[in-house]
Amino acid sequence: MAAIGTRISLETDQGTSYTRVVIGSVGTMTDQAPELSFGLGELDQVRRVIIQRPNGQTEIISASHINQKTAIN
């Protein structure tokens, strides 16, 4: 499970970038699972995934496939 504040960006071969941030609860009596989801349309692959953790560490994963779940610890 990625920590609250973790920023994940996907970069495509077409130069498009998609970014999501893990957040905590928003609102009264609500809860959000620490899962991020990206809608990529017709794409079948991303060039790289960039994981920026709240402690400043950055991890880069190259050529990730889509339509799958990836656990980030």
N, CA, C and O atoms as CSV, one atom per row, in Angstrom:
chain,resi,resn,atom,element,x,y,z
A,1,MET,N,N,0.846,-1.170,0.000
A,1,MET,CA,C,0.000,0.000,0.000
A,1,MET,C,C,0.894,1.236,0.000
A,1,MET,O,O,1.803,1.356,0.821
A,2,ALA,N,N,0.631,2.133,-0.909
A,2,ALA,CA,C,1.405,3.372,-1.005
A,2,ALA,C,C,0.952,4.347,0.088
A,2,ALA,O,O,-0.230,4.410,0.429
A,3,ALA,N,N,1.903,5.100,0.626
A,3,ALA,CA,C,1.612,6.053,1.699
A,3,ALA,C,C,0.814,7.245,1.183
A,3,ALA,O,O,0.909,7.620,0.014
A,4,ILE,N,N,0.032,7.825,2.077
A,4,ILE,CA,C,-0.706,9.044,1.739
A,4,ILE,C,C,0.306,10.105,1.313
A,4,ILE,O,O,1.325,10.308,1.973
A,5,GLY,N,N,0.011,10.771,0.211
A,5,GLY,CA,C,0.911,11.778,-0.332
A,5,GLY,C,C,1.797,11.269,-1.451
A,5,GLY,O,O,2.483,12.058,-2.101
A,6,THR,N,N,1.796,9.952,-1.692
A,6,THR,CA,C,2.576,9.398,-2.802
A,6,THR,C,C,1.982,9.876,-4.111
A,6,THR,O,O,0.769,9.815,-4.310
A,7,ARG,N,N,2.843,10.357,-5.011
A,7,ARG,CA,C,2.420,10.860,-6.324
A,7,ARG,C,C,2.905,9.867,-7.381
A,7,ARG,O,O,4.087,9.526,-7.430
A,8,ILE,N,N,1.980,9.409,-8.225
A,8,ILE,CA,C,2.321,8.458,-9.279
A,8,ILE,C,C,1.971,9.071,-10.628
A,8,ILE,O,O,0.845,9.514,-10.849
A,9,SER,N,N,2.948,9.089,-11.522
A,9,SER,CA,C,2.761,9.638,-12.861
A,9,SER,C,C,3.056,8.568,-13.899
A,9,SER,O,O,4.015,7.809,-13.763
A,10,LEU,N,N,2.231,8.510,-14.933
A,10,LEU,CA,C,2.452,7.619,-16.070
A,10,LEU,C,C,2.819,8.481,-17.260
A,10,LEU,O,O,2.168,9.495,-17.513
A,11,GLU,N,N,3.847,8.096,-17.995
A,11,GLU,CA,C,4.224,8.807,-19.212
A,11,GLU,C,C,4.075,7.858,-20.392
A,11,GLU,O,O,4.512,6.708,-20.333
A,12,THR,N,N,3.453,8.346,-21.471
A,12,THR,CA,C,3.213,7.524,-22.656
A,12,THR,C,C,4.231,7.849,-23.741
A,12,THR,O,O,4.935,8.855,-23.667
A,13,ASP,N,N,4.299,6.985,-24.748
A,13,ASP,CA,C,5.176,7.232,-25.896
A,13,ASP,C,C,4.723,8.448,-26.699
A,13,ASP,O,O,5.520,9.040,-27.426
A,14,GLN,N,N,3.450,8.825,-26.574
A,14,GLN,CA,C,2.914,9.986,-27.285
A,14,GLN,C,C,3.227,11.304,-26.565
A,14,GLN,O,O,2.873,12.375,-27.058
A,15,GLY,N,N,3.882,11.233,-25.413
A,15,GLY,CA,C,4.253,12.429,-24.678
A,15,GLY,C,C,3.219,12.886,-23.656
A,15,GLY,O,O,3.396,13.923,-23.016
A,16,THR,N,N,2.150,12.126,-23.500
A,16,THR,CA,C,1.113,12.465,-22.523
A,16,THR,C,C,1.532,11.965,-21.145
A,16,THR,O,O,2.138,10.901,-21.020
A,17,SER,N,N,1.206,12.737,-20.116
A,17,SER,CA,C,1.496,12.351,-18.740
A,17,SER,C,C,0.210,12.377,-17.922
A,17,SER,O,O,-0.587,13.308,-18.039
A,18,TYR,N,N,0.011,11.362,-17.100
A,18,TYR,CA,C,-1.147,11.262,-16.211
A,18,TYR,C,C,-0.617,11.167,-14.790
A,18,TYR,O,O,0.286,10.373,-14.526
A,19,THR,N,N,-1.160,11.962,-13.863
A,19,THR,CA,C,-0.677,11.965,-12.481
A,19,THR,C,C,-1.831,11.806,-11.509
A,19,THR,O,O,-2.892,12.405,-11.684
A,20,ARG,N,N,-1.617,10.999,-10.489
A,20,ARG,CA,C,-2.578,10.807,-9.408
A,20,ARG,C,C,-1.806,10.866,-8.088
A,20,ARG,O,O,-0.614,10.563,-8.041
A,21,VAL,N,N,-2.503,11.260,-7.015
A,21,VAL,CA,C,-1.905,11.346,-5.684
A,21,VAL,C,C,-2.755,10.548,-4.721
A,21,VAL,O,O,-3.981,10.658,-4.734
A,22,VAL,N,N,-2.108,9.734,-3.873
A,22,VAL,CA,C,-2.812,8.978,-2.838
A,22,VAL,C,C,-3.225,9.964,-1.756
A,22,VAL,O,O,-2.382,10.650,-1.179
A,23,ILE,N,N,-4.532,10.034,-1.482
A,23,ILE,CA,C,-5.038,10.928,-0.438
A,23,ILE,C,C,-5.779,10.120,0.612
A,23,ILE,O,O,-6.140,8.965,0.383
A,24,GLY,N,N,-6.002,10.730,1.754
A,24,GLY,CA,C,-6.766,10.091,2.810
A,24,GLY,C,C,-8.244,10.368,2.629
A,24,GLY,O,O,-8.690,10.672,1.522
A,25,SER,N,N,-8.987,10.268,3.672
A,25,SER,CA,C,-10.431,10.509,3.644
A,25,SER,C,C,-10.732,11.944,3.224
A,25,SER,O,O,-9.986,12.870,3.541
A,26,VAL,N,N,-11.836,12.106,2.507
A,26,VAL,CA,C,-12.288,13.441,2.109
A,26,VAL,C,C,-13.753,13.580,2.486
A,26,VAL,O,O,-14.619,12.973,1.857
A,27,GLY,N,N,-14.029,14.361,3.492
A,27,GLY,CA,C,-15.401,14.546,3.932
A,27,GLY,C,C,-15.700,13.777,5.198
A,27,GLY,O,O,-14.879,13.003,5.690
A,28,THR,N,N,-16.895,14.007,5.714
A,28,THR,CA,C,-17.317,13.375,6.949
A,28,THR,C,C,-17.771,11.942,6.691
A,28,THR,O,O,-18.541,11.678,5.768
A,29,MET,N,N,-17.290,11.035,7.511
A,29,MET,CA,C,-17.679,9.626,7.469
A,29,MET,C,C,-17.425,9.001,6.098
A,29,MET,O,O,-18.235,8.210,5.615
A,30,THR,N,N,-16.313,9.353,5.479
A,30,THR,CA,C,-15.935,8.753,4.209
A,30,THR,C,C,-14.559,8.145,4.335
A,30,THR,O,O,-13.801,8.471,5.248
A,31,ASP,N,N,-14.246,7.270,3.423
A,31,ASP,CA,C,-12.945,6.633,3.401
A,31,ASP,C,C,-12.604,6.319,1.959
A,31,ASP,O,O,-13.484,5.952,1.181
A,32,GLN,N,N,-11.361,6.454,1.599
A,32,GLN,CA,C,-10.918,6.158,0.248
A,32,GLN,C,C,-9.860,5.081,0.310
A,32,GLN,O,O,-8.881,5.210,1.046
A,33,ALA,N,N,-10.045,4.021,-0.455
A,33,ALA,CA,C,-9.032,2.974,-0.522
A,33,ALA,C,C,-7.772,3.572,-1.151
A,33,ALA,O,O,-7.869,4.414,-2.043
A,34,PRO,N,N,-6.589,3.146,-0.694
A,34,PRO,CA,C,-5.352,3.711,-1.231
A,34,PRO,C,C,-4.995,3.109,-2.593
A,34,PRO,O,O,-3.866,2.661,-2.798
A,35,GLU,N,N,-5.947,3.098,-3.516
A,35,GLU,CA,C,-5.725,2.599,-4.867
A,35,GLU,C,C,-5.903,3.743,-5.855
A,35,GLU,O,O,-6.800,4.574,-5.716
A,36,LEU,N,N,-5.038,3.765,-6.844
A,36,LEU,CA,C,-5.140,4.774,-7.893
A,36,LEU,C,C,-5.467,4.076,-9.201
A,36,LEU,O,O,-5.025,2.955,-9.450
A,37,SER,N,N,-6.237,4.747,-10.022
A,37,SER,CA,C,-6.690,4.181,-11.280
A,37,SER,C,C,-6.457,5.208,-12.378
A,37,SER,O,O,-6.681,6.401,-12.172
A,38,PHE,N,N,-6.009,4.755,-13.540
A,38,PHE,CA,C,-5.726,5.644,-14.662
A,38,PHE,C,C,-6.534,5.191,-15.871
A,38,PHE,O,O,-6.503,4.011,-16.223
A,39,GLY,N,N,-7.250,6.098,-16.508
A,39,GLY,CA,C,-7.964,5.805,-17.747
A,39,GLY,C,C,-7.081,6.179,-18.922
A,39,GLY,O,O,-6.773,7.356,-19.110
A,40,LEU,N,N,-6.667,5.201,-19.718
A,40,LEU,CA,C,-5.703,5.445,-20.784
A,40,LEU,C,C,-6.288,5.304,-22.187
A,40,LEU,O,O,-5.552,5.373,-23.171
A,41,GLY,N,N,-7.583,5.110,-22.288
A,41,GLY,CA,C,-8.211,5.023,-23.607
A,41,GLY,C,C,-7.675,3.882,-24.445
A,41,GLY,O,O,-7.686,2.730,-24.010
A,42,GLU,N,N,-7.205,4.194,-25.649
A,42,GLU,CA,C,-6.752,3.190,-26.612
A,42,GLU,C,C,-5.314,2.715,-26.401
A,42,GLU,O,O,-4.858,1.816,-27.108
A,43,LEU,N,N,-4.603,3.294,-25.455
A,43,LEU,CA,C,-3.194,2.930,-25.262
A,43,LEU,C,C,-3.047,1.488,-24.798
A,43,LEU,O,O,-3.897,0.969,-24.073
A,44,ASP,N,N,-1.959,0.842,-25.223
A,44,ASP,CA,C,-1.713,-0.534,-24.794
A,44,ASP,C,C,-0.449,-0.661,-23.947
A,44,ASP,O,O,-0.086,-1.760,-23.530
A,45,GLN,N,N,0.221,0.467,-23.694
A,45,GLN,CA,C,1.448,0.442,-22.903
A,45,GLN,C,C,1.805,1.861,-22.479
A,45,GLN,O,O,1.440,2.828,-23.148
A,46,VAL,N,N,2.517,1.978,-21.371
A,46,VAL,CA,C,3.064,3.273,-20.969
A,46,VAL,C,C,4.587,3.187,-21.002
A,46,VAL,O,O,5.167,2.120,-20.800
A,47,ARG,N,N,5.223,4.329,-21.261
A,47,ARG,CA,C,6.692,4.350,-21.373
A,47,ARG,C,C,7.348,4.138,-20.014
A,47,ARG,O,O,8.290,3.358,-19.873
A,48,ARG,N,N,6.821,4.861,-19.004
A,48,ARG,CA,C,7.374,4.683,-17.659
A,48,ARG,C,C,6.385,5.158,-16.606
A,48,ARG,O,O,5.495,5.967,-16.869
A,49,VAL,N,N,6.574,4.627,-15.407
A,49,VAL,CA,C,5.790,5.004,-14.232
A,49,VAL,C,C,6.766,5.640,-13.253
A,49,VAL,O,O,7.802,5.059,-12.931
A,50,ILE,N,N,6.428,6.843,-12.781
A,50,ILE,CA,C,7.288,7.550,-11.832
A,50,ILE,C,C,6.563,7.617,-10.492
A,50,ILE,O,O,5.459,8.155,-10.402
A,51,ILE,N,N,7.180,7.074,-9.466
A,51,ILE,CA,C,6.601,7.042,-8.119
A,51,ILE,C,C,7.412,8.003,-7.247
A,51,ILE,O,O,8.608,7.805,-7.031
A,52,GLN,N,N,6.744,9.042,-6.751
A,52,GLN,CA,C,7.397,10.017,-5.869
A,52,GLN,C,C,6.778,9.886,-4.485
A,52,GLN,O,O,5.601,10.186,-4.287
A,53,ARG,N,N,7.578,9.440,-3.543
A,53,ARG,CA,C,7.100,9.207,-2.188
A,53,ARG,C,C,7.203,10.476,-1.348
A,53,ARG,O,O,8.015,11.355,-1.635
A,54,PRO,N,N,6.363,10.566,-0.297
A,54,PRO,CA,C,6.383,11.750,0.572
A,54,PRO,C,C,7.746,12.015,1.225
A,54,PRO,O,O,8.057,13.158,1.560
A,55,ASN,N,N,8.557,10.972,1.406
A,55,ASN,CA,C,9.877,11.152,2.034
A,55,ASN,C,C,10.940,11.625,1.047
A,55,ASN,O,O,12.107,11.766,1.415
A,56,GLY,N,N,10.542,11.875,-0.224
A,56,GLY,CA,C,11.477,12.381,-1.220
A,56,GLY,C,C,12.054,11.331,-2.150
A,56,GLY,O,O,12.664,11.681,-3.160
A,57,GLN,N,N,11.879,10.047,-1.836
A,57,GLN,CA,C,12.391,8.988,-2.708
A,57,GLN,C,C,11.590,8.937,-4.007
A,57,GLN,O,O,10.375,9.134,-4.007
A,58,THR,N,N,12.286,8.670,-5.115
A,58,THR,CA,C,11.641,8.522,-6.414
A,58,THR,C,C,12.033,7.175,-6.996
A,58,THR,O,O,13.198,6.781,-6.943
A,59,GLU,N,N,11.061,6.473,-7.549
A,59,GLU,CA,C,11.290,5.186,-8.202
A,59,GLU,C,C,10.713,5.274,-9.612
A,59,GLU,O,O,9.624,5.816,-9.801
A,60,ILE,N,N,11.430,4.749,-10.598
A,60,ILE,CA,C,10.958,4.758,-11.979
A,60,ILE,C,C,10.867,3.325,-12.473
A,60,ILE,O,O,11.819,2.553,-12.363
A,61,ILE,N,N,9.705,2.981,-13.020
A,61,ILE,CA,C,9.475,1.659,-13.601
A,61,ILE,C,C,9.310,1.865,-15.105
A,61,ILE,O,O,8.452,2.638,-15.531
A,62,SER,N,N,10.113,1.189,-15.906
A,62,SER,CA,C,10.071,1.366,-17.361
A,62,SER,C,C,9.096,0.406,-18.026
A,62,SER,O,O,8.901,-0.721,-17.571
A,63,ALA,N,N,8.483,0.874,-19.116
A,63,ALA,CA,C,7.638,0.083,-20.019
A,63,ALA,C,C,6.655,-0.815,-19.271
A,63,ALA,O,O,6.750,-2.040,-19.341
A,64,SER,N,N,5.733,-0.215,-18.573
A,64,SER,CA,C,4.723,-0.961,-17.828
A,64,SER,C,C,3.539,-1.298,-18.730
A,64,SER,O,O,3.132,-0.482,-19.556
A,65,HIS,N,N,2.987,-2.500,-18.572
A,65,HIS,CA,C,1.798,-2.901,-19.324
A,65,HIS,C,C,0.562,-2.351,-18.635
A,65,HIS,O,O,0.618,-1.984,-17.461
A,66,ILE,N,N,-0.543,-2.290,-19.344
A,66,ILE,CA,C,-1.780,-1.765,-18.781
A,66,ILE,C,C,-2.767,-2.895,-18.522
A,66,ILE,O,O,-2.468,-4.064,-18.765
A,67,ASN,N,N,-3.952,-2.531,-18.023
A,67,ASN,CA,C,-5.017,-3.478,-17.705
A,67,ASN,C,C,-4.580,-4.501,-16.669
A,67,ASN,O,O,-4.901,-5.685,-16.772
A,68,GLN,N,N,-3.848,-4.032,-15.677
A,68,GLN,CA,C,-3.425,-4.891,-14.584
A,68,GLN,C,C,-3.256,-4.047,-13.334
A,68,GLN,O,O,-3.106,-2.827,-13.409
A,69,LYS,N,N,-3.282,-4.700,-12.195
A,69,LYS,CA,C,-3.007,-4.013,-10.944
A,69,LYS,C,C,-1.550,-4.247,-10.577
A,69,LYS,O,O,-1.018,-5.346,-10.737
A,70,THR,N,N,-0.926,-3.202,-10.087
A,70,THR,CA,C,0.458,-3.284,-9.642
A,70,THR,C,C,0.521,-2.788,-8.210
A,70,THR,O,O,0.095,-1.671,-7.916
A,71,ALA,N,N,1.049,-3.610,-7.319
A,71,ALA,CA,C,1.180,-3.229,-5.917
A,71,ALA,C,C,2.478,-2.436,-5.741
A,71,ALA,O,O,3.546,-2.846,-6.196
A,72,ILE,N,N,2.356,-1.303,-5.076
A,72,ILE,CA,C,3.507,-0.457,-4.790
A,72,ILE,C,C,3.629,-0.348,-3.279
A,72,ILE,O,O,2.726,0.149,-2.607
A,73,ASN,N,N,4.734,-0.810,-2.762
A,73,ASN,CA,C,4.935,-0.791,-1.313
A,73,ASN,C,C,5.905,0.285,-0.923
A,73,ASN,O,O,6.199,0.452,0.261
